[in-house]
């Protein structure tokens, strides 16, 4: 995909918008809002995600947690007789 003139790449905005979506609990129907927020964050953040590098989440958005498959698993409990 083409990069936006003087701004973050399409891929960078898409990645950040997805992070926002996940952090907010995957709400339906807010893709445009997440896209605008991601683009604004990337444009105002010095050294942020221009051309595909990672950016820290905004203070107003909770960082996504690790997927359950990668989270530590609790020890199995034995059934009581």
Steps between C-alpha positions, in 0.01 A plus 500: 500500500611855439615726779310817579688821412699627799335260739479147631458213258168330436638186664609695809157658542326167445721331761439772759125509426485125561688540830246764608212273394636209703580719803142631504353150507443454125188720474290476184447793265785725617761431231497856364543641851793265570658591166476875569637455852791290372584748227488793743722320753757415237506849350554678834738250662866591430697206367185289489391252245604654173551235237414199718685519836312442827353771720402496865127513569347835595441564868123493440513149356590190697775294343386167358572196714679189386282240328374226730710242318815684610388581854630284785262221585397431858584161648229239456286432804412152610138411552403433859340165575 
